[in-house]
Amino acid sequence: MDATNPSASPTFASRTPLRIGAVGLVARNLDVLADYYKKLLGLTELERTPKLARLGVGGITLLEIEGRPDAKPDDNRTAGLYHNAFLMPTRADLARWILHVAGSRVPISGASDHGVSEAIYLDDPEGNGVEVYSDRPPEQWLRSGETILQKTDPLDIDAILHEIDPAAATYSTAPEGLRVGHIHLRVGNVVTAEQFYCGALGLDVTRRRAGASFISSGGYHHHVGANVWHSKGAGARDSDMAGLSWFSIEAADDAAFDAVKTRLLAANAAVIATPEGFETADPWGTRVRFVKA
């Protein structure tokens, strides 16, 4: 029997002043998409109706999928989701999960060593990008001033599997520390994205590369990625399209929550009260919900 995973606590990415909470998707086939994420990650079904599936771990919602059979297919030339990134609490958890998807013959689309993290990439049945990754310890991240250096090298999967005993490893459900570590967006203009996510929300740029910006709170390598690799010049997102509907940002305390609201009001951004906090929208109409952790 595999050793009990001691890491039920969220990682550094979810201990910053602001961090990603849940992600809302619109699905053309709710059953297929919900089943995919339950089997892929071992998520628990927290709520299910004919039109909605809320999935998570340890009672924490990570995905909320709304079924809309008449939605238009997503289009990667438009603003929307590039990938939704699930952060494993430990490298050993990532190793267990790798064996799980290998045994289930789940197709993957890529695998990379980014220096700060080790990542596997997939596409869900409706074309939404998925990343499953684990972080290296922050003290090992390479920095140049305010820039956190990242690379894209081939992933040494064998080295990851050395973290566990493959003969005894199991992955029946998601580890309780699993969270959405970051969200990577397709946008129409990177400068405009920075003006919103940094200028209006108060996040910090940690890295720039051709056609993309990586943005975070509290010194994490990135909570939000924004690129124009396929979507340069994209306008407002079509609300009748499948794919990304909204994502939430959690504030660690009242001060962080109030600071974002103050900045948004100063920027003349729309701020709409919700039962849990408030909601705004980025320049392409993607809804961003703010809640207190």
KADAHU-V643660 format. One record per pair of residues at least 24 apart in sequence whose C-alpha atoms are under 8 Angstrom apart, sorted by the first residue. I is the first residue (numbers start at 1). J is the second residue. If there is no record, write none. Layout:
I	J
I	J
//
This chain:
1	168
1	169
1	170
2	165
2	168
2	169
2	170
3	169
5	93
5	175
7	89
7	90
7	175
7	176
7	177
8	89
8	175
8	176
8	177
8	178
9	89
9	176
9	177
10	89
10	177
10	178
10	179
11	89
11	177
12	220
13	181
13	220
13	223
14	179
14	181
15	252
16	217
16	218
16	219
16	220
16	252
17	217
17	218
17	251
17	252
17	253
17	256
18	217
18	218
18	249
18	250
18	251
18	252
18	256
19	181
19	182
19	217
19	223
19	249
19	250
19	251
20	180
20	181
20	182
20	183
20	223
20	247
20	248
20	249
20	250
21	61
21	62
21	179
21	180
21	247
21	248
21	249
21	250
22	61
22	62
22	63
22	64
22	180
22	247
22	248
22	249
23	62
23	63
23	64
23	84
23	244
23	245
23	246
23	247
23	248
24	63
24	64
24	65
24	66
24	244
24	245
24	246
24	247
25	63
25	64
25	65
25	66
25	242
25	243
25	244
25	245
25	246
26	65
26	66
26	67
26	68
26	71
26	241
26	242
26	243
26	244
26	245
27	65
27	66
27	67
27	68
27	69
27	71
27	126
27	242
27	243
28	67
28	68
28	69
28	70
28	71
28	72
28	73
28	126
28	242
29	67
29	68
29	69
30	65
30	66
30	67
30	68
32	125
33	65
33	124
33	125
33	126
34	65
36	124
36	125
40	101
40	106
41	97
41	173
41	174
42	171
42	172
42	173
42	174
43	173
43	174
44	173
57	174
57	175
57	176
57	178
58	176
62	179
62	180
68	242
71	240
71	241
71	242
72	240
72	241
72	242
73	126
73	241
73	242
73	243
74	126
74	127
74	241
74	242
74	243
76	186
76	230
76	231
77	230
77	231
77	232
77	234
78	186
78	187
78	188
78	230
78	231
78	234
78	235
78	237
79	185
79	186
79	187
79	188
79	231
79	234
79	235
79	236
79	237
79	284
80	185
80	186
80	187
80	237
80	243
80	244
80	286
81	128
81	129
81	183
81	184
81	185
81	186
81	243
81	244
82	128
82	129
82	183
82	184
82	185
82	186
83	128
83	129
83	130
83	131
83	183
83	184
83	185
84	128
84	129
84	130
84	131
84	180
84	182
84	183
84	184
85	130
85	131
85	132
85	133
85	180
85	181
85	182
85	183
85	184
86	130
86	131
86	132
86	133
86	178
86	179
86	180
86	181
86	182
87	132
87	133
87	134
87	135
87	178
87	179
87	180
87	181
87	182
88	132
88	133
88	134
88	135
88	175
88	177
88	178
88	179
89	134
89	175
89	177
89	178
90	134
90	135
91	134
91	135
91	160
91	163
92	160
92	161
92	163
92	164
93	175
94	132
94	133
94	134
94	160
95	160
95	161
95	163
95	164
96	161
96	164
96	166
96	169
96	170
96	171
97	171
99	166
100	170
100	171
111	154
111	155
112	152
112	153
112	154
112	155
113	151
113	152
113	153
113	154
113	155
113	156
114	150
114	151
114	152
114	153
115	141
115	142
115	149
115	150
115	151
115	152
116	140
116	141
116	142
116	149
116	150
116	221
118	155
119	155
126	243
128	243
146	206
147	205
147	206
147	207
148	206
148	207
148	221
149	207
181	223
182	222
182	223
182	224
182	225
183	223
183	224
183	225
184	224
184	225
184	226
184	227
185	224
185	225
185	226
185	227
186	226
186	227
186	228
186	229
186	230
186	231
187	226
187	227
187	228
187	231
187	232
187	233
187	234
187	284
188	227
188	228
188	231
188	232
188	233
188	234
188	235
188	284
189	227
189	228
189	232
189	233
189	234
190	226
190	227
190	228
192	283
193	226
193	282
193	283
196	282
196	283
197	282
200	260
200	263
200	264
200	267
201	260
201	263
201	264
202	260
202	263
235	284
236	283
236	284
236	285
237	284
237	285
237	286
244	286
245	286
245	287
246	286
246	287
246	288
246	289
247	287
247	288
247	289
248	288
248	289
248	290
248	291
249	288
249	289
249	290
249	291
250	290
250	291
250	292
250	293
251	290
251	291
251	292
251	293
252	292
252	293
253	292
253	293
254	292
257	290
257	291
257	292
//
